[in-house]
Amino acid sequence: MQRFAELLDRLVLTPSRNGKLKLMVDFFGAVPDPERGYALAAITGDLDIKSVKPAMLRALMESRMDSVLFGYSYDYVGDLAETIALVWSSPHDGAHRAAAPPPTLADVVATLDRAARKDGPALVEAWLDRLDSSGRYALLKLVTGGLRVGVSSRLAKQALADFGGKPIAEIEELWHGLEPPYEPLFAWLEGRADKPVSAAAAPFRPVMLSQALAEPDYERIDPESYAAEWKWDGIRVQATAERGTRRLYSRTGDDISGAFPDLLDFMTYDGALDGELLVATPKDARSATPEVAEHEGPTQDDIVVGTFSDLQQRLNRKTVSAAMLKRYPVFLRAYDLLHDGATDLRGLAFAERRKRLEPFLARLEPSRFDLSPFVPFERFADLEGLRAAPPHPVIEGLMLKRWDSPYVPGRPKGPWFKWKQDPHLVDAVLMYAQRGHGKRSSFYSDYTFGVWTGPLDDPELVPVGKAYFGFTDAELKQLDKYVRDNTVERFGPVRSVRAEPDHGLVIEVAFEGLARSSRHKSGVAMRFPRVSRLRWDKPAFEADRLETLQAMLPGGPAG
């Protein structure tokens, strides 16, 4: 457990990607099985410890510390695990702790895996008494499942690839057939055994990604070399059905099948499709689902495409209610065919794969699967106009793909380009702030901002979004000081910042799109908001009004 704790501490404090990779590679080389395998599973989110939940830990603290004092401590620190790790007081002395050595990571995982939920808190309590503060922090992060050390599942797999000198694509294709603590995987990476044979049916195939189109590459784009497609604002997925197993994967290889059973029901094929997951309803069903129809844009073929906000209602759910399935049904707009039955098509040219994709889709339910259409053009200037004014509000730009390109995992330079629309900009006023997590837990780094509404002579602010990135470390320190100096109220971990027409901080916010939302007081929801600039020079009363955002909505302001 101590080595795992040291790894977490160093990952939190290491900002660079390469630095994090080196830390993980060194850890895999120095720590034996099964400890390193369970650490890997914790980092990738593949450990599911059901016997301990955050509410249990809060209840546990009531027996050790005054609840009001703990509340103040939690408010100051901003992270539950870190707070408990720092304030935990053991009734035993150091000699007792030395006599009862701390548990190993493998011991903790195995014990909690066997434990009933009622036994979880007592086990954690005993371990906390035997650990120092860094060990307590690692234990609590492990059991609550929220490491927040700035390492994605894919970055951890890249560390494995670096450790074993293997292509990351090989590890990604094996991943869903492996289980913690991954001993056969490490044996292969260390050259002690053959490559594991994946036991997973319908495995994930690493996706091919695109480069952003920049001006030096404009001249190479012509219709003889490149196909153009619309870039839809959904989520990129891979829909694989093999040997009776059906799975839906995100672009990073996460299995998201449980959230979309309505699509899986119609995956009546053997093969693997690459495409965009979107919310959609047939034209004749719009009257039955007014929550979606009221803000959807023009139709394409027989499908009405919903916004990304609609799709968000379905994301990150383990189960979906019947009402949710009816209100926000999904479909796949197919871009590519990776496998046709047992035949791997990824080595073929894009033009050939598309020829096979059309008859493949013709056999499927048209309300759940359709073909991403090509965008005809004669010269590059045609694409510039189409990008600036696409025919549908759920289009965020163009994709450009070489006709002769094979399907290559990763982001090769040249075969595929994405050419997104320029982001929208709005000036908003900082209203609320909350501490971040990990290395930002001591800073107010999560910001809620608003725009003006109401009479011009007596306006009020209405929140329109939240942002926690887009600023530099130096700007973060300036923002944190501003929040502390201008706090007017506190609501648990949230601080209300002074925001009036004659006193407030204006933030230029960039965002990808806007949708109507009945869940927000403002009636709008932003897509990917982030801080673009800090407008220290701009008076708060000159920030934008809600009418400015409403005019950006598909179809204009609601009548």
Buried (B, 14 or more C-beta within 10 A) or exposed (E): BBBBBBBBBBBBEBEEEEEBBBBBBBBBEEBEEBBBBBBBBBBBBBBEBEBBBBEBBBEBBEEBBEEEEBBEBBBEBBBBBBBBBBBBEBEEEEEEBEEEEBBBBBBBBBBBEEBEEEBBBEBBBEBBBBBBBBBBBBBBBBBBBBBBBBBBBBBBBBBBBBBBEBEBBBBBBBBBBBEBBBBBBBBBBEEEEEEBEBEBBBBBBBBBBBBEBEEEBBEBBEBEEBBBBBBBBBBBBBBBBBEEEBBBBBBBBBBBBEBBBBBBEBBEBBBBBBBBBBBBBBEEBBEEBEEBBEBBBEBBEEBBBBBBBBBBBBEEEEEBEEEBBEBBBBBBBBBBBBBBEEEEBBEBBBEBBBEBBEEBBEEBBBBBBBBBEEBEBEEBEBBEEBBEEBEBBBBBBBBBBBBEBBBBBEEBEEBBBBBBBEBBEBBBBBBBBBBBBBBBBBBBBBBBBBBBBEEEEEBEBBBBBBBBEBBEEEEBEBBBEBBEEBBEEEEEBBBBBBBEBEEBBBBBBBBBBBBBBEEBEBBBBBBBBBBBBBBEEBEBBEBBBBEEBBEBBBEEEEE
